[in-house]
Amino acid sequence: MGSYRVCLCFRRRFKSGEAVAPQEVRELFNEYAEGGAHMTSDQLSRFLAEVQGEVYEKDELDTQKVVEEVLQKRHHITKFARHNLTLDDFHHYLFSTELNSPIRSQVHQDMTAPLSHYFIYTGHNSYLTGNQLSSDCSDVPIIKALKRGVRVVELDIWPNSNKDDVIVLHGRTLTTPVDLIKCLKSIKEHAFSASPYPVIITLEDHLTSDLQAKAAQMITKTFGDMLFCPNDESLNNVPSPEELKYKIMISTKPPKEYLNSKSVRENSKQLLKSKSKDSDEDEWGKVVNDVVNTQNEDDKGDFESNQHNDDDDESNDDEYETNQESEYKRLIAIRAGKPKGSLKEALKVEDDKVRRLSLSEQQIEKASESLGTDLIRFTQKNFLRIYPKGTRVTSSNYKPFVSWMHGAQMVAFNMQGYGRNLWLMHGMFRSNGGCGYVKKPDFLMNVGPNNEVFNPKVKLEVKKTLKVKIYGGDGWSMDFKQTHFDLYSPPDFYVRVGIAGVPADVTTKKTKIIEDNWTPTWEEEFKFPLTVPELALLRVEVHEYDMSETDDFGGQTCLPIAELKQGIRAVPLYDRKGEKYNSVRLLMRFDFI
């Protein structure tokens, strides 16, 4: 029982406790336990095969061990008087995120294809602790990103004030610098804490030739044999993630002679004072309790006129001349650049060369309108990196699907920000065991008999329909204070569920509101037709209805639909920053029809 004070002399009492098994779970237990009060390990095996779609080789899954694990977790005993499950034990098993997760936790995709065949978990200005103009530069957000599985780290490298050392800094802003060597050491220490697959360091280089030599020395000394330095300068044959396990790769432009540029720190002050015109909002509305700006921006401009506006990627090549061969040049595993001329020219595939091209979010949007197949063909062999437009001073993010639909491997996000678009990025890279590399769908890699490639403009038929049932939820009473949602009564929860993906698949639906209940039961079913299930994400958000104010946030997750396991699953929820709650979860069922 929980109680809430309504006035000095009166309390409202409400039941609280563990969520009860939904009707459908009770019926399944009765069916597979064959009317008995207990379910044996053999009966559980049959349930896992027929309802959950779990396909195992003989002796691969020891269901008796699963039964004992459930009993141990639920009853905290090690010696078992019985070796079967009651209805409550069975429900506890289904509602356990550890024992019954909605997606696979192991790497399961082919990791032997060339690196360019994968979407890669990519950070933007990875060293910033907050906004793009005045926050601190630090190795802490780099470490945090690596621990989350991010595989591409971006460092902007500049001379220090004495011009005798290398610092990491968001140039021409008010950000406070951090030493390059500190960032490199932290990358070395944490690079493979979440994944064994290669870490790529993208450098935005603003160094003199002597400081480039110093940076090369630091990189070589710090990483040693971990560095992948290709013998083939053009890297025509790109190795696979498997071949590059535990390797560090450097990606930047070949060295240029340094030219001093006038500081525009005053401009940064003005930008910071002015309101940003960026938003992380979408059709789901404002992220509850988040402060985000909501104006829109006119994103006009072609490739040539817009190339250098964002000052994001490797330096201004208009103002440099090529330097001599150097140690620094030898370190570059993936050559980058922003070629001059039209974007169609820039997207030409060269037979003897693999390179990385960087485009802003506006440029990929514009290119997708008329150069869709050129983008697909380019990304089948070369790397395409997309970065946020320069006016995203609050470290907000953009929608990633246009980039993914056109094969862009490195969709660079501000990992230190948060909001719905970052939740989508977290969701995509829960795929493939969270290793930071997700194999691109075959349709993006296929080449037809007449050398034709996928055309993103073509209207597609529905490939499959996902049926989602939301039974109920639990865990809020453990992860939140009793008065967090309402001072005078338990929360009134509802769920928003929908699809993020290509425009034809995008939709959102909503359950009814369950009033005054910490363990709500909805038992509602929704169907989602999908034209591109390979890139679709299931979005789930729980909100607490508030009649007088903005609804409160109760948790969220995004799940890659290509990875969903069928059947009844325990779905863990995450907070606004993408950190997993200890206890909050939903019981859901997934079926493809």
C-alpha positions as CSV (number, residue, x, y, z in Angstrom):
1,M,0.0,0.0,0.0
2,G,1.2,3.5,-0.8
3,S,-0.4,6.7,0.6
4,Y,-0.4,10.3,-0.5
5,R,-1.3,13.3,1.8
6,V,-4.1,15.3,0.3
7,C,-4.6,17.7,3.2
8,L,-3.5,17.8,6.9
9,C,-6.0,15.3,8.1
10,F,-6.6,13.0,5.1
11,R,-4.5,10.5,3.1
12,R,-5.4,8.7,-0.1
13,R,-4.3,5.1,-0.2
14,F,-3.4,3.2,-3.3
15,K,-2.3,-0.3,-4.0
16,S,1.3,-0.8,-5.1
17,G,3.4,-3.8,-5.7
18,E,4.6,-6.2,-8.4
19,A,2.9,-6.2,-11.8
20,V,0.5,-9.1,-12.3
21,A,0.6,-11.4,-15.2
22,P,-1.5,-10.3,-18.2
23,Q,-4.4,-12.5,-19.3
24,E,-2.5,-13.7,-22.4
25,V,0.5,-14.7,-20.3
26,R,-1.8,-16.7,-18.0
27,E,-3.3,-18.4,-21.0
28,L,0.1,-19.3,-22.5
29,F,1.3,-20.6,-19.1
30,N,-1.8,-22.8,-18.9
31,E,-1.4,-24.0,-22.5
32,Y,2.3,-24.9,-22.2
33,A,2.1,-26.2,-18.6
34,E,-0.7,-28.5,-20.0
35,G,-3.1,-27.3,-17.3
36,G,-0.7,-28.0,-14.4
37,A,0.4,-25.6,-11.7
38,H,4.1,-25.8,-12.8
39,M,6.0,-25.5,-16.1
40,T,8.8,-28.0,-16.6
41,S,12.0,-27.1,-18.5
42,D,10.8,-29.2,-21.5
43,Q,7.6,-27.3,-21.6
44,L,9.5,-24.0,-21.4
45,S,11.6,-25.2,-24.4
46,R,8.5,-25.8,-26.4
47,F,7.2,-22.3,-25.5
48,L,10.5,-20.7,-26.5
49,A,10.5,-22.5,-29.9
50,E,6.8,-21.9,-30.8
51,V,6.0,-18.5,-29.3
52,Q,9.3,-16.8,-28.9
53,G,10.8,-18.1,-32.2
54,E,14.0,-19.1,-30.4
55,V,15.8,-21.5,-32.8
56,Y,18.7,-23.4,-31.1
57,E,21.0,-26.2,-32.2
58,K,20.6,-29.3,-30.1
59,D,21.9,-28.8,-26.5
60,E,22.7,-25.1,-27.3
61,L,20.1,-23.9,-24.7
62,D,19.9,-25.5,-21.3
63,T,16.3,-24.6,-20.3
64,Q,16.8,-26.3,-16.9
65,K,19.6,-23.8,-16.3
66,V,17.2,-21.0,-17.3
67,V,14.6,-22.3,-14.8
68,E,17.2,-22.4,-12.0
69,E,18.4,-18.9,-12.8
70,V,14.8,-17.6,-12.6
71,L,14.3,-19.4,-9.2
72,Q,17.6,-18.0,-7.9
73,K,16.8,-14.4,-9.0
74,R,13.2,-14.5,-7.8
75,H,13.5,-16.4,-4.6
76,H,17.2,-15.8,-3.7
77,I,18.0,-19.5,-3.2
78,T,20.8,-21.6,-4.5
79,K,19.4,-25.1,-3.4
80,F,16.2,-25.8,-5.3
81,A,13.4,-27.8,-3.8
82,R,11.7,-27.8,-7.2
83,H,13.0,-27.6,-10.8
84,N,10.0,-26.0,-12.5
85,L,8.2,-22.6,-12.8
86,T,5.0,-21.4,-11.3
87,L,2.9,-18.8,-13.2
88,D,4.5,-16.0,-11.2
89,D,8.0,-17.4,-11.9
90,F,7.1,-17.6,-15.6
91,H,5.9,-14.0,-15.6
92,H,9.0,-12.9,-13.8
93,Y,11.1,-14.6,-16.5
94,L,9.2,-12.9,-19.3
95,F,9.6,-9.5,-17.5
96,S,13.3,-9.9,-16.9
97,T,15.4,-7.6,-19.3
98,E,18.5,-9.8,-18.5
99,L,16.9,-13.1,-19.3
100,N,14.4,-12.0,-22.0
101,S,15.7,-9.0,-23.9
102,P,14.0,-7.7,-27.1
103,I,17.2,-7.8,-29.3
104,R,20.3,-9.9,-29.5
105,S,23.3,-8.9,-27.4
106,Q,26.0,-10.5,-29.5
107,V,27.7,-9.5,-32.7
108,H,26.0,-11.7,-35.3
109,Q,26.6,-9.9,-38.7
110,D,29.3,-10.7,-41.2
111,M,32.3,-8.6,-40.1
112,T,34.6,-9.6,-43.0
113,A,33.3,-7.1,-45.7
114,P,35.3,-3.9,-46.4
115,L,34.9,-1.2,-43.8
116,S,32.9,1.0,-46.2
117,H,30.1,-1.6,-46.2
118,Y,29.1,-0.7,-42.6
119,F,27.3,2.2,-40.9
120,I,29.8,3.3,-38.2
121,Y,28.9,4.9,-34.9
122,T,30.3,8.4,-35.3
123,G,30.8,11.4,-33.0
124,H,31.1,15.1,-33.9
125,N,33.4,17.4,-32.0
126,S,33.9,14.5,-29.6
127,Y,35.9,16.6,-27.1
128,L,33.2,19.1,-26.3
129,T,31.4,18.9,-22.9
130,G,28.5,21.0,-23.9
131,N,27.6,23.7,-26.5
132,Q,29.7,24.4,-29.6
133,L,30.9,27.8,-28.6
134,S,31.7,28.2,-24.9
135,S,31.9,24.8,-23.3
136,D,35.1,23.1,-22.1
137,C,37.2,20.8,-24.2
138,S,38.0,17.6,-22.4
139,D,38.8,13.9,-22.8
140,V,35.8,13.0,-20.6
141,P,33.1,13.1,-23.3
142,I,35.5,11.1,-25.6
143,I,35.8,8.4,-22.9
144,K,32.1,8.3,-22.4
145,A,31.5,8.0,-26.1
146,L,33.9,5.1,-26.5
147,K,32.3,3.3,-23.5
148,R,29.0,3.6,-25.3
149,G,30.5,2.0,-28.4
150,V,31.2,5.0,-30.6
151,R,33.9,4.1,-33.1
152,V,34.7,7.5,-34.8
153,V,36.1,10.2,-32.7
154,E,36.7,13.7,-34.0
155,L,39.5,16.0,-32.8
156,D,40.1,19.6,-34.0
157,I,43.9,20.2,-33.6
158,W,45.4,23.7,-33.3
159,P,48.7,25.3,-32.2
160,N,48.8,26.5,-28.6
161,S,49.3,30.2,-27.9
162,N,53.1,29.8,-27.9
163,K,52.9,27.9,-31.2
164,D,55.1,25.1,-29.7
165,D,52.5,22.4,-28.8
166,V,49.3,20.9,-30.1
167,I,45.9,21.4,-28.4
168,V,42.4,20.2,-29.1
169,L,40.0,23.1,-29.4
170,H,36.8,24.2,-31.3
171,G,38.6,26.8,-33.3
172,R,37.5,30.5,-33.4
173,T,35.2,30.0,-30.4
174,L,35.3,30.6,-26.7
175,T,35.8,26.9,-25.8
176,T,38.7,26.1,-23.4
177,P,41.4,23.8,-24.9
178,V,42.7,20.4,-23.8
179,D,46.1,18.9,-24.7
180,L,46.1,16.6,-27.7
181,I,48.3,14.1,-25.8
182,K,45.7,13.8,-23.0
183,C,43.0,12.9,-25.6
184,L,45.2,10.4,-27.3
185,K,46.1,8.6,-24.1
186,S,42.4,8.4,-23.1
187,I,41.5,7.0,-26.5
188,K,44.2,4.4,-26.2
189,E,43.0,3.4,-22.7
190,H,39.3,3.2,-23.5
191,A,39.2,2.5,-27.3
192,F,38.1,-1.1,-26.9
193,S,36.2,-1.1,-23.6
194,A,32.9,-1.6,-25.4
195,S,33.9,-3.1,-28.8
196,P,37.0,-4.8,-30.3
197,Y,36.4,-3.2,-33.7
198,P,38.6,-0.4,-35.0
199,V,38.4,3.2,-33.7
200,I,38.8,5.9,-36.4
201,I,40.2,9.3,-35.3
202,T,39.1,12.0,-37.7
203,L,41.4,15.1,-37.4
204,E,40.4,18.6,-38.4
205,D,44.0,19.9,-38.8
206,H,45.0,23.5,-38.4
207,L,48.7,22.9,-37.7
208,T,51.9,24.2,-39.1
209,S,54.2,21.6,-40.8
210,D,56.5,21.4,-37.7
211,L,53.5,20.9,-35.4
212,Q,52.1,18.3,-37.8
213,A,55.4,16.4,-37.3
214,K,55.0,16.8,-33.5
215,A,51.4,15.5,-33.7
216,A,52.6,12.5,-35.8
217,Q,55.2,11.8,-33.2
218,M,52.6,11.9,-30.4
219,I,50.2,9.6,-32.3
220,T,53.0,7.1,-33.2
221,K,54.4,7.0,-29.7
222,T,51.0,6.7,-28.0
223,F,49.5,4.0,-30.2
224,G,52.5,2.1,-31.5
225,D,51.5,-1.2,-33.1
226,M,47.8,-0.3,-32.6
227,L,48.1,2.1,-35.5
228,F,46.9,0.9,-38.9
229,C,49.1,2.6,-41.5
230,P,48.4,1.3,-45.0
231,N,51.2,0.4,-47.4
232,D,48.9,1.4,-50.3
233,E,48.6,5.2,-50.1
234,S,45.2,5.3,-51.8
235,L,43.8,2.4,-49.7
236,N,42.3,0.8,-52.7
237,N,41.5,-2.4,-50.9
238,V,39.8,-1.4,-47.6
239,P,40.3,-4.0,-44.9
240,S,37.3,-5.4,-42.9
241,P,36.4,-4.6,-39.3
242,E,37.5,-8.2,-38.5
243,E,40.9,-7.6,-39.9
244,L,41.2,-4.3,-38.1
245,K,40.2,-5.5,-34.7
246,Y,42.0,-3.5,-31.9
247,K,43.4,-1.1,-34.4
248,I,43.4,2.7,-34.5
249,M,43.0,4.5,-37.8
250,I,43.7,8.1,-38.7
251,S,41.5,9.9,-41.2
252,T,42.2,13.5,-42.4
253,K,43.4,15.4,-45.4
254,P,47.0,15.0,-46.6
255,P,49.2,17.7,-44.9
256,K,49.1,21.2,-46.1
257,E,51.3,24.2,-45.3
258,Y,49.8,26.2,-42.5
259,L,48.4,29.7,-43.0
260,N,47.4,31.8,-40.1
261,S,43.8,32.8,-40.0
262,K,42.3,35.7,-38.1
263,S,40.5,34.8,-35.0
264,V,36.8,35.4,-35.0
265,R,36.1,34.8,-31.3
266,E,33.9,38.0,-31.2
267,N,31.7,36.4,-33.8
268,S,31.3,33.4,-31.4
269,K,30.2,35.6,-28.6
270,Q,27.5,37.1,-30.8
271,L,26.4,33.7,-32.0
272,L,26.1,32.4,-28.5
273,K,24.0,35.4,-27.4
274,S,21.7,35.1,-30.4
275,K,19.0,32.4,-30.4
276,S,19.8,29.2,-32.2
277,K,17.6,28.3,-35.1
278,D,18.0,24.5,-34.6
279,S,15.7,22.0,-33.1
280,D,15.7,18.4,-32.0
281,E,11.9,18.3,-32.3
282,D,9.8,16.3,-34.6
283,E,6.2,15.0,-35.1
284,W,6.4,13.6,-31.5
285,G,6.5,17.2,-30.1
286,K,8.8,18.7,-27.6
287,V,11.0,16.4,-25.5
288,V,9.4,16.7,-22.1
289,N,11.4,18.8,-19.6
290,D,14.1,19.4,-22.2
291,V,15.1,22.9,-23.2
292,V,15.4,23.0,-27.0
293,N,15.0,25.8,-29.4
294,T,12.2,25.6,-32.0
295,Q,12.8,28.0,-34.8
296,N,13.6,26.9,-38.3
297,E,16.3,27.9,-40.7
298,D,16.5,28.6,-44.4
299,D,19.0,26.0,-45.6
300,K,19.6,27.3,-49.1
301,G,23.0,27.1,-50.8
302,D,24.7,24.8,-53.2
303,F,27.7,22.6,-52.7
304,E,30.4,25.1,-53.9
305,S,29.1,28.1,-52.0
306,N,28.4,26.1,-48.9
307,Q,31.5,24.0,-48.6
308,H,33.4,26.0,-46.0
309,N,30.6,27.7,-44.2
310,D,30.4,25.2,-41.3
311,D,34.1,25.2,-40.6
312,D,33.6,21.6,-39.5
313,D,35.8,19.4,-41.5
314,E,39.4,19.4,-42.6
315,S,40.9,22.9,-43.1
316,N,40.4,25.4,-45.9
317,D,42.3,24.0,-48.9
318,D,41.9,27.2,-50.9
319,E,44.7,28.7,-48.7
320,Y,47.2,25.9,-48.7
321,E,49.8,24.3,-50.9
322,T,50.8,20.7,-50.7
323,N,53.6,19.9,-48.3
324,Q,56.5,17.4,-48.7
325,E,56.0,13.7,-47.9
326,S,56.0,13.4,-44.1
327,E,55.6,11.0,-41.2
328,Y,52.2,12.7,-40.6
329,K,51.1,11.8,-44.1
330,R,52.2,8.2,-43.6
331,L,49.7,7.8,-40.7
332,I,46.6,8.6,-42.7
333,A,44.6,5.5,-43.3
334,I,41.5,7.1,-44.8
335,R,42.2,10.2,-46.9
336,A,39.6,12.9,-46.6
337,G,38.8,16.1,-48.5
338,K,36.2,18.5,-49.7
339,P,36.8,18.6,-53.5
340,K,36.2,21.8,-55.3
341,G,33.6,22.0,-58.1
342,S,30.1,20.5,-58.3
343,L,28.9,17.8,-55.9
344,K,28.3,15.5,-58.9
345,E,32.0,15.8,-59.7
346,A,32.9,15.2,-56.0
347,L,30.9,12.0,-56.1
348,K,32.7,10.4,-59.0
349,V,34.1,6.9,-58.1
350,E,37.8,6.5,-58.8
351,D,38.9,2.9,-59.7
352,D,42.3,3.2,-57.9
353,K,41.3,5.2,-54.8
354,V,39.2,5.1,-51.7
355,R,38.5,8.4,-50.0
356,R,36.3,10.1,-47.5
357,L,34.0,13.0,-48.5
358,S,32.4,15.2,-45.8
359,L,29.0,16.9,-46.4
360,S,26.9,19.0,-44.0
361,E,23.3,18.0,-43.2
362,Q,22.0,20.6,-45.6
363,Q,24.3,19.3,-48.4
364,I,23.1,15.7,-48.0
365,E,19.5,16.9,-48.0
366,K,20.0,18.9,-51.2
367,A,22.1,16.2,-52.9
368,S,19.4,13.5,-52.1
369,E,16.9,15.5,-54.2
370,S,18.8,15.0,-57.5
371,L,21.9,12.9,-56.9
372,G,20.4,9.9,-55.0
373,T,22.0,7.2,-57.1
374,D,25.3,9.0,-57.3
375,L,25.4,9.0,-53.5
376,I,24.6,5.3,-53.3
377,R,27.2,4.4,-55.9
378,F,29.9,6.6,-54.2
379,T,29.2,5.0,-50.7
380,Q,29.4,1.4,-52.0
381,K,33.2,1.9,-52.1
382,N,34.1,5.3,-50.5
383,F,33.3,6.9,-47.2
384,L,30.7,9.6,-46.7
385,R,30.7,11.6,-43.5
386,I,27.7,13.9,-42.6
387,Y,28.1,16.5,-40.0
388,P,25.7,18.9,-38.2
389,K,25.4,22.4,-39.6
390,G,27.4,25.1,-37.9
391,T,24.5,26.9,-36.4
392,R,23.7,23.9,-34.1
393,V,25.4,25.8,-31.3
394,T,23.4,24.0,-28.5
395,S,24.8,20.7,-29.7
396,S,21.4,19.5,-31.0
397,N,21.3,16.9,-33.8
398,Y,19.5,16.3,-37.1
399,K,17.5,13.4,-38.5
400,P,19.8,10.6,-39.6
401,F,17.6,8.7,-42.1
402,V,18.3,10.6,-45.3
403,S,22.0,10.0,-44.7
404,W,21.5,6.3,-44.0
405,M,19.1,5.8,-46.9
406,H,21.9,7.1,-49.2
407,G,24.6,4.8,-47.7
408,A,26.5,7.4,-45.6
409,Q,28.7,5.4,-43.2
410,M,29.7,8.2,-40.8
411,V,26.6,10.1,-39.7
412,A,28.3,12.4,-37.1
413,F,26.3,13.3,-34.0
414,N,26.9,15.5,-31.0
415,M,27.0,12.8,-28.5
416,Q,27.2,15.2,-25.6
417,G,23.8,16.7,-26.5
418,Y,20.6,14.8,-26.0
419,G,17.1,14.7,-27.6
420,R,15.0,12.5,-29.8
421,N,17.4,12.5,-32.8
422,L,20.2,11.2,-30.5
423,W,17.9,8.5,-29.2
424,L,17.5,7.3,-32.8
425,M,21.2,7.1,-33.1
426,H,21.5,5.2,-29.9
427,G,18.7,2.8,-31.2
428,M,20.4,2.1,-34.5
429,F,23.7,1.2,-32.8
430,R,22.1,-1.2,-30.4
431,S,22.2,-3.4,-33.5
432,N,24.8,-6.1,-33.9
433,G,25.6,-6.4,-30.3
434,G,26.3,-2.7,-29.8
435,C,29.8,-3.1,-31.4
436,G,29.6,0.2,-33.3
437,Y,29.5,-1.3,-36.8
438,V,26.2,-2.2,-38.5
439,K,26.3,-3.9,-41.9
440,K,24.5,-1.8,-44.5
441,P,21.4,-3.5,-46.0
442,D,22.0,-5.4,-49.2
443,F,19.8,-3.1,-51.3
444,L,22.3,-0.3,-50.7
445,M,25.2,-2.5,-51.9
446,N,23.7,-4.3,-54.8
447,V,24.7,-3.6,-58.4
448,G,22.4,-4.8,-61.2
449,P,23.4,-6.4,-64.5
450,N,23.4,-3.0,-66.2
451,N,25.4,-1.4,-63.4
452,E,22.3,0.1,-61.9
453,V,22.0,0.8,-58.1
454,F,19.1,1.3,-55.7
455,N,17.1,4.5,-56.4
456,P,15.9,6.0,-53.1
457,K,13.2,8.0,-55.1
458,V,11.4,4.9,-56.2
459,K,8.1,4.2,-54.3
460,L,8.5,0.9,-52.5
461,E,5.9,-1.8,-51.6
462,V,5.3,-2.9,-48.0
463,K,7.8,-5.7,-47.2
464,K,6.4,-6.7,-43.8
465,T,4.1,-5.6,-41.1
466,L,5.2,-5.4,-37.4
467,K,2.5,-6.2,-34.9
468,V,3.3,-4.7,-31.5
469,K,1.3,-5.5,-28.3
470,I,2.0,-3.4,-25.1
471,Y,0.9,-5.4,-22.1
472,G,2.1,-3.3,-19.2
473,G,5.0,-1.7,-17.3
474,D,6.8,-1.8,-14.0
475,G,9.8,-0.3,-12.2
476,W,8.9,3.4,-11.8
477,S,8.2,3.0,-8.1
478,M,11.8,1.8,-7.6
479,D,13.5,4.3,-9.9
480,F,11.5,7.4,-9.0
481,K,10.4,9.1,-5.7
482,Q,6.7,8.5,-4.7
483,T,5.9,12.2,-5.4
484,H,8.0,12.6,-8.6
485,F,5.0,12.5,-11.0
486,D,2.3,13.8,-8.7
487,L,2.3,15.0,-5.2
488,Y,-1.2,13.6,-4.3
489,S,-1.6,10.4,-6.3
490,P,0.2,7.7,-8.3
491,P,1.1,8.4,-11.9
492,D,-1.3,8.3,-14.9
493,F,0.9,6.6,-17.5
494,Y,0.4,6.2,-21.3
495,V,2.7,5.0,-24.1
496,R,3.5,6.5,-27.4
497,V,4.8,4.0,-29.9
498,G,5.7,4.5,-33.5
499,I,8.2,4.0,-36.4
500,A,11.2,6.2,-37.3
501,G,12.6,5.5,-40.7
502,V,12.0,6.4,-44.3
503,P,9.1,8.9,-44.8
504,A,6.6,6.2,-46.0
505,D,7.1,4.2,-42.7
506,V,7.0,7.1,-40.2
507,T,4.0,7.0,-37.9
508,T,3.0,7.3,-34.2
509,K,0.3,5.8,-32.1
510,K,-0.8,6.1,-28.4
511,T,-2.3,3.9,-25.8
512,K,-5.1,5.0,-23.4
513,I,-4.1,6.6,-20.1
514,I,-4.1,4.3,-17.0
515,E,-4.9,6.5,-14.0
516,D,-3.3,6.2,-10.5
517,N,-1.2,3.2,-11.1
518,W,2.6,2.5,-10.7
519,T,2.2,-0.8,-12.6
520,P,-0.1,0.1,-15.5
521,T,-1.7,-2.5,-17.7
522,W,-2.7,-1.4,-21.2
523,E,-3.0,-4.6,-23.3
524,E,-3.2,-2.7,-26.6
525,E,-2.1,-3.8,-30.0
526,F,-0.8,-1.8,-33.0
527,K,0.2,-2.7,-36.5
528,F,3.0,-0.9,-38.5
529,P,3.4,-1.6,-42.3
530,L,7.1,-1.2,-43.3
531,T,8.6,-0.5,-46.7
532,V,12.2,-0.4,-45.5
533,P,12.3,-2.5,-42.3
534,E,16.1,-2.8,-42.6
535,L,16.4,0.9,-41.5
536,A,13.3,1.3,-39.4
537,L,13.4,1.9,-35.6
538,L,10.6,1.2,-33.2
539,R,10.2,4.3,-31.0
540,V,8.7,3.9,-27.5
541,E,8.1,6.6,-25.0
542,V,6.2,6.6,-21.7
543,H,4.6,9.8,-20.5
544,E,2.7,10.7,-17.4
545,Y,-0.5,12.6,-18.1
546,D,-0.7,16.0,-16.4
547,M,-4.0,17.9,-16.8
548,S,-2.6,21.3,-15.9
549,E,1.0,21.2,-17.1
550,T,3.2,19.5,-19.7
551,D,3.1,15.8,-19.4
552,D,6.0,14.2,-17.5
553,F,8.6,12.0,-19.0
554,G,8.6,8.3,-17.9
555,G,11.2,6.7,-20.1
556,Q,12.1,5.9,-23.7
557,T,13.8,3.5,-26.0
558,C,14.5,3.0,-29.8
559,L,14.9,-0.5,-31.1
560,P,16.2,-1.6,-34.5
561,I,13.3,-3.5,-36.1
562,A,15.7,-5.7,-38.1
563,E,17.0,-7.0,-34.7
564,L,13.7,-7.5,-32.9
565,K,13.1,-11.0,-31.5
566,Q,9.6,-12.2,-31.9
567,G,7.3,-13.1,-29.0
568,I,6.8,-11.6,-25.5
569,R,9.8,-9.5,-24.4
570,A,11.0,-7.3,-21.5
571,V,11.9,-3.9,-23.0
572,P,14.2,-1.8,-20.8
573,L,13.6,2.0,-20.8
574,Y,16.2,4.8,-20.8
575,D,16.2,8.4,-19.4
576,R,16.5,11.5,-21.5
577,K,20.3,11.3,-21.7
578,G,20.1,7.7,-22.9
579,E,21.1,6.1,-19.6
580,K,19.3,2.9,-18.8
581,Y,17.0,2.9,-15.8
582,N,17.7,0.3,-13.2
583,S,14.1,-1.1,-13.1
584,V,11.8,0.6,-15.5
585,R,10.6,-1.7,-18.3
586,L,7.7,-2.6,-20.4
587,L,6.3,-6.1,-21.3
588,M,5.6,-6.2,-25.1
589,R,5.0,-8.7,-27.8
590,F,6.5,-8.5,-31.3
591,D,5.3,-10.5,-34.3
592,F,5.9,-10.0,-38.1
593,I,3.0,-10.7,-40.3
